[in-house]
């Protein structure tokens, strides 16, 4: 069956076709606006300030920024697999969807902790970056996160608690932290209109 015949069967009249075009336009436009307001394009790179698109991440950004890792790493260097691009983007996408779902449903905890999948990635990246230290001087690089969880050794952060973000990160632990909050997604013309209404 040809596509034209299929369309004529589903949408028999001109009125239905026009309605379908209007609904499709509204749907695509709404989706594009949503992606713009969520600043989805910022997540395609490795810029750490993209993490602060969600206000809950402000203390994590601030403690990373003032720590030793800020000089040589980004968020993705530690929190995303570095094995290959497919694994990196798959993990980044699924983890981002989990974060978005928690943020939209207001179910994010006051203090965020890494789940097992993230912890495994983080420890693998610790070992990868500090490979010489971990394999020549200490035995930590010879175990992985699952072994540490099973009690066959320690995870990197069992000893290096303050590394990366420090302890007890919450919105109240860094109340005056200056972080690069993103610009408002509200267009300038709409901001002017709302300011005029407030002043009247």
SULJO-V257966 format. One record per backbone hydrogen bond with DSSP energy under -0.5 kcal/mol. NH is the residue of the N-H (numbers start at 0). CO is the residue of the C=O. Records with the same first field share a line. If there is no record, write none. Layout:
NH->CO ; CO
//
This chain:
5->1
6->2
7->3
8->4
9->5
10->6
11->9
16->12
17->13
18->14
19->15
20->16
21->17
22->18
23->19
24->20
25->21
26->22
27->23
28->24
29->25
30->26
31->27
32->28
33->29
34->30
35->31
36->32
37->33
38->35
39->34
41->38
42->39
43->40
44->41
49->46
50->47
51->48
52->49
53->50
54->52
56->53
57->54
60->56
61->57
62->58
63->59
64->60
65->61
66->63
69->63 ; 66
70->67
71->68
72->68
76->73
77->73 ; 74
78->74
79->75
87->83
88->84
89->85
90->86
91->87
92->88
93->89
94->90
95->91
96->92
97->93
98->94
99->95
100->96
101->97
102->98
103->99
104->100
105->102
106->101
107->101
111->109
118->114
119->115
120->116
121->117
122->118
123->119
124->120
125->121
126->122
127->123
128->124
129->125
130->127
133->129
134->130
135->131
136->131 ; 132
137->132
140->133
141->138
142->139
147->143
148->144
149->145
150->147
151->146
157->154
158->154 ; 155
159->155
160->158
162->159
164->162
172->169
173->169
174->171
176->173
178->176
180->178
190->186
191->187
192->188
193->189
194->190
195->191
196->192
197->193
198->194
199->195
//
